[in-house]
Amino acid sequence: MRIIKKLKAKLIVYFFVVVILILIIVEGISFWWIKSVIQSQVSEATLHTLKQIDKNFLGLVGDINDMSKYTLANREVRYLLKLNPSQDYEATEALIQMNEQFANLTNSKSYIASINIYGDNGRIFETAGSSINLETHKMNITKNDLPKNGNYIISPTYKRFYQTLGNQYIISFFRRINDINQLSKSLGMIRIDVSEKNMNAIYKDIELGKTGFIFITDKEGRILSHSQKDQLGQNISEKDYYQPILESKGGYYRKNVDGRNMLITYHVSQHFIFIGQVPFDELIGKVNTARNLTIIVTLAGILTAFLTFYVISSKISNPISTLKELMKQVEEGNLNVDTKFFRDDEIGQLYQSFHHMVRRIKALVEEVYDTKLKKKEAELQALQMQINPHFLYNTLDVAYWTSRMEKASKTGEIISALSNVFRLGLNKGNEMTTIRKEIEHLKSYLEIQALRYEVVPDFKIDVSPDILEYKIIKLILQPLVENALIHGIAHLDEYGYVQILGYEKGEDIILEVIDNGIGMTREKIDAIFKGEQDSEMGYGIKNVHERIQLYFGNVYGLVISSEVNVGTKVKISVPKAYSKGEGSSD
């Protein structure tokens, strides 16, 4: 009991020493720590917001891309762009149809200012009426600037006057219109004008501090959207404090901007750069309040902890003594001790952990015992498997020589080939074999098949001698050749063939099984790899594929290319790492 009291006194002294140190440390580093936390939390939250805005803009760009594709495929548009200059009546009719079709399209998307089509034949279609570029120094893109492959380009923000909309800040998406019947022939170009005001509406209500803001630039740093319109078209690359944005893909940092310490957060996407900027002094104003609150909470916690500690310290000794006695019993080998203890504090958790530990030890003891039994059973099963193949070989050998004595040569050939199939297939219980033996196994199988068919398919094996001694999983060629015979060639009305190729490719070995059978659709191939084919064909291919990936990894396995009524090619890839001298011996 004296020891317990002494321990309690020491704990109280240690407690007060620790408390004093905590007060000094908290007071000294809290200001720095809270600043770091606020900066990190605000920046991470802002970065998350920027990424969400990026998703919204990605949808907007996707809509615009879809609109451009719809325009390119529109029958009336292509008809208009192919008219001769003299066909004014036909052009008028086409424009009327286009006005009706595109009116619904532009009205459903508020951010679309205008869809404009300019044909090489001089025909023009503009949903918002004629317009004028008021800032040609910022944007002067012609059809010759557009990619010939049909990809679109995005202009910087510029001001344009529309007959029906007035002055608008817009961003234009340009795309070349090619003749779908002759892709190298240009018909004109399309320009989709997007309202910067409506783009800005997507994020303008997001608050960053009191005076913080968000703006968007293109990959070259030109500002595309900003709440301050005089900033549109400016290039952030001309300002040193924005240089980190153009050198990485996302993050945050602090820089002095026009005399104020700014926290700048940015996210670089496929098309745009999203930037959030907030004065750091607006955030740091919360630190003093947080620091004072921390001190108050710490003092209150110290007082509460001291009172709680004083009350519960007297209740610690008995549970600890009991736990010590239980540990001693377990140490002596008694795993049936009652270790349950119903308390919700740390002592109760300690008892609970000890209880789980004892149960785990008992389970491990039982598991080890059960594993030993299973190991013995596996050894007996392996011995039985060694006996059966020898019996099978001897029986086939007797049948072979009997057929020779009875002058049944064809039967003897079948038995001899079948014996080789079993011998090479079983491979003394080893999963790995050489490519040479895998080819021998396949040849024996093909001998049997040749004796079965009245019209023998043409089998051609062309395997590089350089790879014959490399190791490979056994029984991967025969199932594929069997599939080619049964599910491909058997259904032909003409002469069939199967070709087996083997060669090196870099650090890999490639084997190919090629036939001129009835072929498969892409859907059927996908169903085989997904395990949705109930036939033996699907099972055999999927089994070979999964075995290869199990041994060598998911980058290896089977690749099937097939064309209906033409044939099928199954490509096997395995690494050369399992090469000469490696793997199981035969």
Secondary structure as the mmCIF struct_conf table of DSSP 4:
data_model
#
loop_
_struct_conf.conf_type_id
_struct_conf.id
_struct_conf.beg_label_comp_id
_struct_conf.beg_label_asym_id
_struct_conf.beg_label_seq_id
_struct_conf.end_label_comp_id
_struct_conf.end_label_asym_id
_struct_conf.end_label_seq_id
HELX_RH_AL_P HELX_RH_AL_P1 ARG A 2 ALA A 73
HELX_RH_AL_P HELX_RH_AL_P2 ARG A 75 LEU A 81
TURN_TY1_P TURN_TY1_P1 LYS A 82 LYS A 82
BEND BEND1 LEU A 83 LEU A 83
TURN_TY1_P TURN_TY1_P2 PRO A 85 SER A 86
HELX_RH_AL_P HELX_RH_AL_P3 ASP A 88 SER A 108
TURN_TY1_P TURN_TY1_P3 SER A 110 TYR A 111
STRN STRN1 ILE A 112 GLY A 119
TURN_TY1_P TURN_TY1_P4 ASP A 120 ASN A 121
BEND BEND2 GLY A 122 GLY A 122
STRN STRN2 ILE A 124 GLU A 126
TURN_TY1_P TURN_TY1_P5 THR A 127 ALA A 128
STRN STRN3 SER A 131 ASN A 133
BEND BEND3 LEU A 134 LEU A 134
TURN_TY1_P TURN_TY1_P6 THR A 136 LYS A 138
HELX_RH_3T_P HELX_RH_3T_P1 LYS A 143 ASP A 145
BEND BEND4 LEU A 146 LEU A 146
TURN_TY1_P TURN_TY1_P7 LYS A 148 ASN A 149
BEND BEND5 GLY A 150 GLY A 150
STRN STRN4 ILE A 153 ILE A 154
HELX_LH_PP_P HELX_LH_PP_P1 SER A 155 THR A 157
STRN STRN5 TYR A 158 TYR A 162
TURN_TY1_P TURN_TY1_P8 GLN A 163 LEU A 165
STRN STRN6 GLY A 166 ASP A 179
TURN_TY1_P TURN_TY1_P9 ILE A 180 ASN A 181
STRN STRN7 GLN A 182 SER A 195
HELX_RH_AL_P HELX_RH_AL_P4 GLU A 196 ALA A 201
TURN_TY1_P TURN_TY1_P10 ILE A 202 ASP A 205
TURN_TY1_P TURN_TY1_P11 GLY A 209 THR A 211
STRN STRN8 PHE A 213 ASP A 218
TURN_TY1_P TURN_TY1_P12 LYS A 219 GLU A 220
STRN STRN9 ARG A 222 ARG A 222
STRN STRN10 ILE A 223 SER A 225
BEND BEND6 SER A 227 GLN A 228
HELX_RH_3T_P HELX_RH_3T_P2 LYS A 229 GLN A 231
TURN_TY1_P TURN_TY1_P13 LEU A 232 GLY A 233
STRN STRN11 ASN A 235 ASN A 235
HELX_RH_3T_P HELX_RH_3T_P3 ILE A 236 GLU A 238
BEND BEND7 LYS A 239 LYS A 239
HELX_RH_3T_P HELX_RH_3T_P4 ASP A 240 GLU A 247
BEND BEND8 SER A 248 LYS A 249
STRN STRN12 GLY A 250 VAL A 257
TURN_TY1_P TURN_TY1_P14 ASP A 258 GLY A 259
STRN STRN13 ARG A 260 VAL A 268
BEND BEND9 GLN A 270 HIS A 271
STRN STRN14 PHE A 272 PRO A 279
HELX_RH_AL_P HELX_RH_AL_P5 PHE A 280 SER A 313
TURN_TY1_P TURN_TY1_P15 SER A 314 ILE A 316
HELX_RH_AL_P HELX_RH_AL_P6 SER A 317 GLU A 331
TURN_TY1_P TURN_TY1_P16 GLU A 332 GLY A 333
BEND BEND10 ASP A 344 ASP A 345
HELX_RH_AL_P HELX_RH_AL_P7 GLU A 346 MET A 405
TURN_TY1_P TURN_TY1_P17 GLU A 406 LYS A 407
HELX_RH_AL_P HELX_RH_AL_P8 SER A 409 LEU A 426
HELX_RH_3T_P HELX_RH_3T_P5 ASN A 427 GLY A 429
BEND BEND11 GLU A 431 GLU A 431
STRN STRN15 MET A 432 THR A 434
HELX_RH_AL_P HELX_RH_AL_P9 ILE A 435 ARG A 452
BEND BEND12 GLU A 454 VAL A 455
STRN STRN16 ASP A 458 VAL A 463
HELX_RH_3T_P HELX_RH_3T_P6 PRO A 465 ILE A 467
TURN_TY1_P TURN_TY1_P18 LEU A 468 GLU A 469
BEND BEND13 TYR A 470 TYR A 470
STRN STRN17 LYS A 471 ILE A 473
BEND BEND14 LYS A 474 ILE A 476
HELX_RH_AL_P HELX_RH_AL_P10 LEU A 477 ASN A 483
HELX_RH_PI_P HELX_RH_PI_P1 ALA A 484 GLY A 488
HELX_RH_3T_P HELX_RH_3T_P7 ILE A 489 HIS A 491
BEND BEND15 ASP A 493 GLU A 494
STRN STRN18 TYR A 497 LYS A 505
TURN_TY1_P TURN_TY1_P19 GLY A 506 GLU A 507
STRN STRN19 ASP A 508 ASP A 515
BEND BEND16 GLY A 517 ILE A 518
HELX_RH_AL_P HELX_RH_AL_P11 ARG A 522 PHE A 529
TURN_TY1_P TURN_TY1_P20 LYS A 530 GLY A 531
BEND BEND17 SER A 535 SER A 535
HELX_RH_AL_P HELX_RH_AL_P12 GLU A 536 PHE A 552
TURN_TY1_P TURN_TY1_P21 ASN A 554 VAL A 555
STRN STRN20 GLY A 557 GLU A 563
TURN_TY1_P TURN_TY1_P22 VAL A 564 VAL A 566
STRN STRN21 GLY A 567 PRO A 575
TURN_TY1_P TURN_TY1_P23 LYS A 576 ALA A 577
BEND BEND18 TYR A 578 TYR A 578
TURN_TY1_P TURN_TY1_P24 LYS A 580 GLY A 581
BEND BEND19 GLY A 583 GLY A 583
#
